Amino acid sequence: MTNAADVWASMLGQGVHFLMPPKAAALPRLGDRAAALADAERERLATGDLFYFDAAACDAAGCVEQRHQGVEHLVPSAAGFLVWEKPPMYLRGGVPIRAVSWGVAYDGGTWVAWWSDTLAAVQLRQLPPAVLTVNGLLMYHKETHFHPQSWPAQLGDSDHPEYGMLRGLLGAWTVIDTGAVEEKLLPPLCRVRKVARWQLQVEAPPVRSFTRSHR
């Protein structure tokens, strides 16, 4: 929330490709495009529910049969941020995709942003330790846009670079929808609540924590 526009601008300047709403893509200055992207992601994160899948829930999501339907009918909340205990996939070099965030897109579809594990990248010597100070424990990887009433075609190709991420995400949404995982609300830690309130000016919501259902 504090340095997103600068980080986005740096990535754009390095040639990282972003999917953009038409209004943002039409902005002439790189800094303005970066700020528009950062503002949109900030709004999604500030209003989103928080989800956590433990190892058992991750296993359930990984083997569930998914039902083709409009993605927006499957999402468990209009905006959210989900962290996996067991990553749904690893990038080249062994860095795991650790989290995903989503929200409503400009066309009524769904924006999805994927986040990699910064600490793992540092430990694997793919990034310098200073990146942890700049980006925190999670680092933006890429974004996906689902059109309204669409189902991701990437799930039909197990060799597609996004297959593992999408399998993990749509699997998580599916097991929540079908009741294959049980939910427990965890209140935010006191220190987390204080940081959110005083440094970020948001109220930290409870975490919707999931494990495999025993029913």
C-alpha positions as CSV (number, residue, x, y, z in Angstrom):
1,M,0.0,0.0,0.0
2,T,2.9,2.3,0.6
3,N,5.2,1.8,-2.4
4,A,3.0,0.0,-4.9
5,A,3.0,2.7,-7.6
6,D,6.8,2.9,-7.6
7,V,7.2,-0.9,-7.7
8,W,4.7,-1.1,-10.6
9,A,6.4,1.7,-12.5
10,S,9.8,-0.1,-12.0
11,M,8.4,-3.3,-13.4
12,L,6.8,-1.6,-16.3
13,G,10.1,0.2,-17.1
14,Q,11.8,-3.2,-17.1
15,G,9.4,-4.5,-19.7
16,V,7.1,-6.6,-17.4
17,H,3.7,-7.0,-19.2
18,F,0.5,-6.0,-17.3
19,L,-3.0,-6.6,-18.3
20,M,-4.7,-3.2,-18.1
21,P,-8.3,-1.8,-18.3
22,P,-8.6,0.3,-21.5
23,K,-8.6,3.6,-19.5
24,A,-5.4,2.7,-17.7
25,A,-3.7,1.5,-20.9
26,A,-4.6,4.8,-22.7
27,L,-2.7,6.9,-20.1
28,P,0.4,8.4,-21.9
29,R,2.8,8.4,-18.9
30,L,4.2,5.2,-17.5
31,G,3.9,6.6,-13.9
32,D,0.2,7.2,-14.4
33,R,-0.4,3.7,-15.7
34,A,1.5,2.3,-12.8
35,A,-0.5,4.4,-10.3
36,A,-3.8,3.3,-11.9
37,L,-2.8,-0.3,-11.5
38,A,-1.6,0.1,-8.0
39,D,-4.8,2.0,-7.0
40,A,-7.0,-0.7,-8.4
41,E,-5.1,-3.5,-6.6
42,R,-5.0,-1.5,-3.4
43,E,-8.8,-1.1,-3.5
44,R,-9.3,-4.8,-4.1
45,L,-7.0,-5.8,-1.2
46,A,-8.5,-3.2,1.2
47,T,-12.0,-4.5,0.6
48,G,-11.2,-8.2,0.2
49,D,-11.9,-11.1,2.5
50,L,-8.8,-13.0,3.8
51,F,-8.5,-16.8,3.2
52,Y,-6.0,-19.4,4.3
53,F,-5.8,-23.0,3.1
54,D,-3.9,-25.4,5.3
55,A,-2.1,-28.5,3.9
56,A,-5.2,-30.7,4.1
57,A,-7.4,-28.1,2.4
58,C,-4.8,-27.7,-0.4
59,D,-4.8,-31.5,-1.0
60,A,-8.6,-31.4,-1.2
61,A,-8.5,-28.5,-3.7
62,G,-5.9,-30.3,-5.8
63,C,-8.0,-33.3,-6.5
64,V,-11.5,-31.9,-6.7
65,E,-13.4,-32.2,-10.0
66,Q,-14.0,-28.7,-11.3
67,R,-17.3,-27.7,-12.9
68,H,-17.1,-25.4,-15.9
69,Q,-19.2,-22.3,-15.3
70,G,-18.8,-18.5,-15.3
71,V,-16.0,-17.8,-12.8
72,E,-17.8,-14.9,-11.2
73,H,-20.5,-17.4,-10.0
74,L,-17.9,-19.5,-8.2
75,V,-15.9,-16.9,-6.3
76,P,-16.5,-17.1,-2.5
77,S,-16.4,-13.3,-2.2
78,A,-16.3,-10.3,-4.6
79,A,-12.7,-9.5,-3.6
80,G,-10.3,-11.7,-1.7
81,F,-6.8,-12.6,-0.8
82,L,-5.9,-16.3,-0.4
83,V,-2.7,-17.9,1.0
84,W,-1.8,-21.5,0.5
85,E,0.2,-23.5,3.0
86,K,1.2,-25.9,0.2
87,P,1.9,-23.9,-3.0
88,P,-0.2,-24.9,-6.0
89,M,2.9,-24.6,-8.2
90,Y,6.5,-23.5,-8.4
91,L,8.1,-21.1,-10.9
92,R,11.3,-21.9,-12.7
93,G,14.1,-22.0,-10.2
94,G,11.9,-23.3,-7.4
95,V,10.2,-20.1,-6.2
96,P,6.6,-21.0,-5.1
97,I,3.4,-19.2,-5.9
98,R,2.2,-18.6,-2.4
99,A,-0.9,-16.4,-2.7
100,V,-3.6,-15.0,-5.0
101,S,-5.8,-12.0,-4.9
102,W,-8.9,-11.1,-6.9
103,G,-11.6,-8.6,-7.5
104,V,-14.3,-7.4,-9.9
105,A,-12.9,-6.3,-13.3
106,Y,-14.0,-3.2,-15.3
107,D,-16.2,-5.4,-17.6
108,G,-17.9,-7.4,-14.9
109,G,-15.4,-10.2,-15.1
110,T,-12.7,-11.0,-12.6
111,W,-9.1,-9.7,-12.1
112,V,-6.7,-12.2,-10.5
113,A,-3.2,-11.3,-9.3
114,W,-0.6,-14.0,-8.4
115,W,2.0,-13.5,-5.7
116,S,5.3,-15.4,-5.3
117,D,7.3,-16.1,-2.1
118,T,9.9,-13.3,-1.8
119,L,11.8,-15.0,1.1
120,A,12.1,-18.2,-0.9
121,A,13.5,-16.3,-3.9
122,V,16.1,-14.7,-1.5
123,Q,17.0,-18.0,0.0
124,L,17.5,-19.5,-3.5
125,R,19.7,-16.5,-4.2
126,Q,17.5,-15.3,-7.1
127,L,16.9,-12.0,-5.4
128,P,19.0,-9.8,-3.0
129,P,17.9,-9.6,0.6
130,A,17.1,-5.9,0.2
131,V,14.0,-6.9,-1.9
132,L,12.3,-8.2,1.3
133,T,12.4,-4.6,2.7
134,V,10.9,-3.2,-0.5
135,N,8.3,-5.8,-1.4
136,G,7.7,-7.7,1.8
137,L,7.2,-11.5,2.0
138,L,5.0,-11.6,-1.2
139,M,5.9,-10.2,-4.6
140,Y,3.7,-9.6,-7.6
141,H,4.2,-12.2,-10.3
142,K,1.5,-11.7,-12.9
143,E,-2.2,-10.9,-13.5
144,T,-5.0,-12.8,-15.2
145,H,-8.3,-11.5,-16.5
146,F,-11.4,-13.6,-16.7
147,H,-14.1,-12.2,-19.1
148,P,-17.7,-12.3,-17.8
149,Q,-19.3,-15.8,-18.0
150,S,-16.0,-17.4,-19.0
151,W,-14.0,-20.4,-17.8
152,P,-10.2,-20.3,-18.2
153,A,-9.1,-22.2,-21.3
154,Q,-5.6,-22.7,-19.7
155,L,-7.1,-25.5,-17.5
156,G,-7.4,-27.6,-20.6
157,D,-3.6,-27.6,-21.1
158,S,-1.5,-29.1,-18.3
159,D,1.6,-27.7,-19.9
160,H,0.4,-24.1,-19.9
161,P,2.4,-21.8,-17.6
162,E,-0.7,-20.8,-15.7
163,Y,-2.2,-24.3,-15.3
164,G,-0.9,-24.9,-11.8
165,M,-1.9,-21.5,-10.5
166,L,-5.4,-21.8,-12.0
167,R,-5.9,-25.4,-10.8
168,G,-5.1,-24.3,-7.3
169,L,-7.3,-21.2,-7.4
170,L,-10.4,-22.8,-9.1
171,G,-9.9,-25.9,-6.9
172,A,-10.0,-23.8,-3.8
173,W,-13.1,-21.9,-4.8
174,T,-14.8,-25.2,-5.8
175,V,-14.2,-27.0,-2.5
176,I,-15.4,-23.9,-0.6
177,D,-18.6,-24.0,-2.8
178,T,-19.2,-27.7,-2.4
179,G,-18.4,-27.9,1.3
180,A,-15.4,-30.2,0.9
181,V,-13.5,-27.9,3.3
182,E,-14.5,-26.6,6.7
183,E,-14.2,-22.9,7.6
184,K,-13.0,-21.4,10.9
185,L,-12.9,-17.7,11.5
186,L,-9.6,-16.6,13.1
187,P,-9.4,-13.1,14.6
188,P,-6.4,-11.0,13.5
189,L,-3.5,-11.0,15.9
190,C,-3.3,-7.9,18.1
191,R,0.0,-6.8,16.5
192,V,-1.5,-7.2,13.0
193,R,-4.6,-5.2,13.9
194,K,-2.4,-2.4,15.2
195,V,-0.2,-2.3,12.1
196,A,-3.2,-2.3,9.8
197,R,-5.0,0.4,11.7
198,W,-2.1,2.8,12.4
199,Q,0.2,2.3,9.4
200,L,-2.2,1.3,6.6
201,Q,-5.4,2.9,7.9
202,V,-7.5,-0.2,7.4
203,E,-9.2,-2.6,9.8
204,A,-7.8,-6.1,9.7
205,P,-10.6,-8.6,9.1
206,P,-10.7,-12.1,10.5
207,V,-9.1,-14.8,8.4
208,R,-11.3,-17.4,6.9
209,S,-9.2,-20.5,7.6
210,F,-10.0,-23.8,5.8
211,T,-9.1,-27.4,6.4
212,R,-10.5,-30.6,4.8
213,S,-14.1,-31.4,5.9
214,H,-14.6,-34.5,8.0
215,R,-18.3,-34.9,7.1
